[in-house]
Amino acid sequence: MPTHRSFKNSGKWKLEGGTGQTPAPHPTASPIRASGRSFLRASRSPVRASAPSCLRASRSGFTLVELLVVIGVIAVLIAILLPALNKARDQARTLMCLSNLRQIVVGMTMYAGENKDFLPWGDNAPAGIQSWPKAVAKYVGGTLDAAGNVVVMPPVYKCPAAYFDEWGTVHHSVNPIIMPDRTRKFGSIPPYYLTPYKLTRVRPAQDIMMVFDAAQIGGKGYNTYTACWGINNGLSSQTAGLIYRETFFNGARVDGPLAYKLSANIDFPGSGNYGNAEIRYRQYRNTACNIAFADGHAETRRIGSVMQSNLRPYQFDNLR
């Protein structure tokens, strides 16, 4: 007959009749009662078997060597890509500046079309007449009030590559021969003062520069000399005696690169610090300037590639 085991008060095991199955042993590990309840409670707690090593969680993270390898790879990529990124950024700024200069020349052309073919004054225009920044503003996106006065200068007057981009409203200057400063003399015999050229008399148009990058002189106004009267280190300055216009334009057409002064190729960070009225070679890390020509095209010229003939039209035609 099937039996099962039971535990009697006498503390001995005895076989008795049952269902035919052998039951599991009683959870009590020992019949000794003197050990107390704590022993019985401890004996009933399950025993946890440690998991095999193959099932344990794998270690996460990098070793020091692996981390150093990753850092080295990143450093190499930065060294390779950073010069290319800087070059791309410089080129983007230069292209935007060239676009701005082309728009300014278009505005000057429109101004000439409404003013009997005359270009605007470069600076210090006569009473009742505006110099080119204000005269051309309405054609290139400037904001005017009801009376026609310019209240906000066009964004195209600012060069994206200018060192002090937040200062001033004009970062460019114009050819002082075809758009002169009325207050500055030019030549050795009267009349000493020039007047603006007619646009159709600016020849050869593809060679004569009209507007270009200029040095910033500080402050919140135009931020540049709007007529570049100091250009060429005096050889074509609008100052009496420094150039004999009647000699040059009567056949003595000497040519050569415009003089370059390293000390003048800088911008000034505060008002009152006035530099020279010079071309500013600010493109491509201070090695080139942007120039827009009378025929409407614009290009970038390196130091030494801007010629005196790019300033002087074939005919001297602005004495009126």
C-alpha positions as CSV (number, residue, x, y, z in Angstrom):
1,M,0.0,0.0,0.0
2,P,1.3,3.5,-0.8
3,T,2.7,5.3,2.2
4,H,3.7,8.7,3.3
5,R,5.8,10.0,6.1
6,S,4.6,12.1,9.0
7,F,6.2,13.7,12.0
8,K,4.9,12.7,15.4
9,N,5.3,14.5,18.7
10,S,7.7,11.9,19.8
11,G,10.1,13.3,17.3
12,K,10.4,9.9,15.2
13,W,9.5,9.2,11.6
14,K,6.7,6.8,10.9
15,L,5.3,5.4,7.6
16,E,1.5,5.7,7.2
17,G,-0.9,4.9,4.4
18,G,-1.3,7.5,1.7
19,T,-2.0,8.2,-1.9
20,G,0.7,6.2,-3.4
21,Q,3.1,9.2,-3.9
22,T,6.1,10.0,-1.9
23,P,5.7,13.6,-0.7
24,A,8.5,16.0,-0.5
25,P,10.4,16.2,2.8
26,H,9.1,18.6,5.4
27,P,10.8,22.0,5.1
28,T,12.2,21.7,8.6
29,A,15.8,20.7,8.3
30,S,16.0,19.2,11.9
31,P,13.5,18.0,14.5
32,I,15.4,19.8,17.2
33,R,13.0,22.4,18.7
34,A,15.5,24.0,21.0
35,S,16.9,26.0,18.2
36,G,13.8,28.2,18.3
37,R,11.7,29.9,15.7
38,S,14.6,31.8,14.2
39,F,16.1,28.5,13.1
40,L,12.9,27.3,11.5
41,R,12.4,30.7,9.8
42,A,15.9,30.6,8.4
43,S,15.5,27.0,7.2
44,R,12.4,28.0,5.3
45,S,14.1,30.8,3.3
46,P,14.9,29.7,-0.3
47,V,18.5,29.2,-1.3
48,R,19.5,31.2,-4.3
49,A,21.9,29.5,-6.7
50,S,24.5,31.7,-8.3
51,A,24.0,32.1,-12.1
52,P,26.6,30.5,-14.3
53,S,29.3,32.9,-15.4
54,C,28.2,32.6,-19.1
55,L,24.9,34.2,-18.1
56,R,26.2,37.1,-16.2
57,A,25.8,40.7,-17.7
58,S,28.7,41.7,-19.8
59,R,30.8,44.7,-18.7
60,S,29.9,48.1,-20.3
61,G,32.0,51.2,-21.1
62,F,35.4,51.9,-22.7
63,T,38.8,51.2,-21.5
64,L,41.3,54.0,-21.3
65,V,43.1,52.9,-24.5
66,E,39.8,52.8,-26.4
67,L,38.9,56.2,-25.2
68,L,42.3,57.6,-26.2
69,V,41.9,56.1,-29.7
70,V,38.5,57.7,-30.2
71,I,39.9,61.1,-29.0
72,G,42.8,60.8,-31.4
73,V,40.5,60.0,-34.4
74,I,38.3,63.0,-33.6
75,A,41.4,65.3,-33.3
76,V,42.6,64.1,-36.7
77,L,39.2,64.7,-38.3
78,I,39.1,68.2,-36.9
79,A,42.6,69.0,-38.1
80,I,41.6,67.9,-41.6
81,L,38.2,69.5,-41.8
82,L,38.7,72.8,-39.9
83,P,40.9,74.5,-42.6
84,A,38.4,73.5,-45.3
85,L,35.5,74.9,-43.2
86,N,37.3,78.2,-42.6
87,K,38.0,78.5,-46.3
88,A,34.4,77.8,-47.2
89,R,33.3,80.4,-44.7
90,D,35.7,83.0,-46.1
91,Q,34.6,82.3,-49.6
92,A,30.9,82.6,-48.7
93,R,31.5,86.0,-47.1
94,T,33.5,87.1,-50.1
95,L,30.8,86.0,-52.5
96,M,28.1,87.8,-50.5
97,C,30.2,91.0,-50.5
98,L,30.7,90.8,-54.3
99,S,26.9,90.5,-54.7
100,N,26.5,93.6,-52.5
101,L,28.9,95.6,-54.6
102,R,27.2,94.7,-57.8
103,Q,23.9,95.9,-56.4
104,I,25.5,99.2,-55.4
105,V,26.8,99.7,-59.0
106,V,23.3,99.0,-60.3
107,G,22.0,101.6,-57.9
108,M,24.6,104.1,-59.1
109,T,23.6,103.4,-62.7
110,M,19.9,104.0,-61.8
111,Y,20.9,107.3,-60.1
112,A,22.8,108.4,-63.2
113,G,19.8,107.5,-65.4
114,E,17.7,110.0,-63.4
115,N,20.4,112.7,-63.2
116,K,21.5,113.4,-66.7
117,D,24.0,110.6,-66.7
118,F,26.0,112.1,-63.8
119,L,27.3,109.8,-61.0
120,P,26.8,110.9,-57.4
121,W,29.3,112.8,-55.3
122,G,31.7,110.7,-53.3
123,D,31.6,112.8,-50.1
124,N,30.9,116.4,-48.9
125,A,28.4,117.1,-51.7
126,P,27.2,120.7,-52.3
127,A,24.2,122.0,-50.3
128,G,21.0,120.3,-51.3
129,I,22.7,117.3,-52.9
130,Q,23.5,114.0,-51.2
131,S,26.6,112.0,-51.4
132,W,26.4,108.5,-52.8
133,P,25.4,106.5,-49.7
134,K,22.2,108.5,-49.3
135,A,21.7,109.3,-53.0
136,V,21.8,105.7,-54.0
137,A,20.0,104.2,-51.0
138,K,16.5,104.3,-52.4
139,Y,17.6,102.1,-55.3
140,V,19.2,99.3,-53.3
141,G,16.8,98.7,-50.4
142,G,17.2,101.7,-48.1
143,T,14.3,103.0,-46.0
144,L,13.1,106.5,-46.7
145,D,10.6,108.7,-44.8
146,A,7.7,110.6,-46.3
147,A,10.0,113.5,-47.2
148,G,12.5,111.2,-49.0
149,N,15.2,111.3,-46.4
150,V,17.1,108.1,-45.7
151,V,16.3,106.7,-42.2
152,V,17.8,103.2,-42.6
153,M,20.8,102.5,-44.8
154,P,20.6,99.5,-47.1
155,P,22.1,96.3,-45.8
156,V,24.2,96.0,-49.0
157,Y,26.4,98.8,-47.8
158,K,27.9,96.5,-45.1
159,C,30.6,94.0,-45.9
160,P,30.0,90.5,-44.3
161,A,33.8,90.2,-43.9
162,A,34.1,93.5,-42.0
163,Y,35.9,93.1,-38.7
164,F,33.5,95.4,-36.8
165,D,30.3,94.3,-38.5
166,E,28.1,95.9,-35.9
167,W,29.7,99.3,-36.3
168,G,28.7,101.8,-39.0
169,T,26.4,101.6,-41.9
170,V,28.9,101.8,-44.8
171,H,32.0,99.7,-45.2
172,H,32.8,100.6,-48.8
173,S,34.3,103.6,-50.6
174,V,34.3,104.9,-54.2
175,N,36.8,106.0,-56.8
176,P,37.8,109.6,-55.8
177,I,38.4,110.6,-59.5
178,I,35.0,109.7,-60.9
179,M,33.1,110.4,-57.6
180,P,35.2,113.0,-55.8
181,D,35.1,114.5,-52.4
182,R,34.1,118.1,-53.1
183,T,36.4,119.6,-50.4
184,R,39.7,118.1,-51.5
185,K,41.9,119.6,-54.2
186,F,43.2,117.6,-57.1
187,G,45.9,118.9,-59.3
188,S,48.4,121.7,-59.6
189,I,46.4,124.4,-61.5
190,P,42.9,125.8,-61.2
191,P,40.2,124.6,-61.0
192,Y,41.5,122.5,-58.2
193,Y,38.3,120.7,-57.4
194,L,36.7,117.8,-59.3
195,T,33.1,117.1,-60.1
196,P,31.4,113.7,-60.7
197,Y,31.9,112.0,-64.0
198,K,29.2,111.1,-66.4
199,L,28.7,107.4,-66.4
200,T,29.0,107.0,-70.1
201,R,32.4,108.8,-70.0
202,V,33.9,106.3,-67.6
203,R,36.0,104.3,-70.1
204,P,37.1,101.6,-70.4
205,A,34.2,100.6,-68.2
206,Q,35.4,97.1,-67.6
207,D,38.7,98.4,-66.1
208,I,37.6,101.4,-64.0
209,M,36.8,100.6,-60.4
210,M,33.7,102.3,-58.9
211,V,33.2,101.0,-55.4
212,F,35.3,98.7,-53.2
213,D,36.2,97.6,-49.7
214,A,37.5,100.4,-47.5
215,A,39.1,100.7,-44.1
216,Q,36.8,101.2,-41.2
217,I,37.5,104.3,-39.2
218,G,35.4,103.6,-36.1
219,G,32.1,105.1,-34.8
220,K,28.5,104.5,-35.6
221,G,28.1,106.7,-38.7
222,Y,29.3,105.7,-42.2
223,N,32.3,104.0,-40.6
224,T,34.5,104.8,-43.6
225,Y,35.6,107.6,-45.8
226,T,33.0,107.3,-48.6
227,A,35.4,108.8,-51.2
228,C,38.8,107.0,-51.0
229,W,40.9,110.2,-51.3
230,G,44.0,108.6,-49.8
231,I,44.2,105.8,-52.3
232,N,47.6,105.0,-53.9
233,N,49.6,106.6,-51.2
234,G,49.3,110.0,-52.7
235,L,50.0,109.2,-56.3
236,S,46.3,109.8,-57.1
237,S,45.2,111.6,-54.0
238,Q,42.8,114.5,-54.1
239,T,45.5,116.8,-52.6
240,A,47.0,119.6,-54.5
241,G,50.5,118.9,-56.0
242,L,50.5,115.1,-55.4
243,I,49.4,114.3,-58.9
244,Y,49.5,116.4,-62.0
245,R,46.3,115.5,-63.8
246,E,47.1,117.5,-66.9
247,T,50.3,115.6,-67.4
248,F,48.8,112.1,-66.8
249,F,45.8,112.7,-69.0
250,N,47.7,114.3,-71.8
251,G,49.7,111.2,-72.6
252,A,52.1,110.3,-69.8
253,R,50.0,107.3,-68.8
254,V,52.4,105.6,-66.4
255,D,50.9,102.5,-64.8
256,G,51.8,100.1,-62.0
257,P,50.2,98.6,-58.9
258,L,48.6,100.8,-56.4
259,A,50.9,101.4,-53.4
260,Y,50.2,99.1,-50.5
261,K,50.8,100.1,-46.9
262,L,50.5,97.4,-44.3
263,S,50.0,99.9,-41.6
264,A,46.8,101.2,-43.4
265,N,45.3,97.8,-44.0
266,I,43.6,97.7,-40.6
267,D,40.3,98.7,-39.0
268,F,39.9,100.9,-35.9
269,P,37.7,99.8,-33.0
270,G,36.6,103.1,-31.7
271,S,35.4,106.5,-32.9
272,G,38.1,109.1,-33.0
273,N,40.8,106.7,-34.3
274,Y,40.9,107.7,-37.9
275,G,42.9,105.7,-40.4
276,N,43.8,106.5,-44.0
277,A,41.2,106.6,-46.8
278,E,42.7,103.5,-48.3
279,I,41.5,100.3,-50.0
280,R,40.9,97.6,-47.3
281,Y,42.2,94.2,-48.2
282,R,40.0,92.4,-45.8
283,Q,39.0,89.3,-47.9
284,Y,40.7,86.0,-47.4
285,R,42.5,86.8,-44.2
286,N,43.6,90.4,-45.2
287,T,45.1,89.5,-48.5
288,A,42.5,90.6,-51.1
289,C,39.8,93.2,-51.7
290,N,36.5,93.1,-53.6
291,I,35.9,95.7,-56.3
292,A,32.9,96.5,-58.5
293,F,33.7,98.1,-61.9
294,A,31.8,100.6,-64.1
295,D,30.5,97.9,-66.4
296,G,28.7,96.2,-63.4
297,H,30.9,93.2,-62.8
298,A,32.7,92.6,-59.5
299,E,35.8,90.6,-58.7
300,T,38.3,89.9,-56.0
301,R,41.8,91.3,-56.4
302,R,44.9,90.3,-54.4
303,I,47.4,92.8,-53.0
304,G,49.6,94.0,-55.9
305,S,47.0,93.3,-58.6
306,V,45.0,96.6,-58.3
307,M,46.6,99.0,-60.8
308,Q,46.7,102.7,-61.2
309,S,44.9,102.4,-64.5
310,N,42.0,100.9,-62.6
311,L,41.4,104.4,-61.1
312,R,41.9,106.7,-64.1
313,P,39.5,106.7,-67.0
314,Y,40.9,107.1,-70.5
315,Q,39.7,110.6,-70.7
316,F,39.9,113.3,-68.1
317,D,36.3,114.5,-68.2
318,N,35.2,115.7,-64.8
319,L,36.2,119.4,-64.9
320,R,33.0,121.3,-65.4
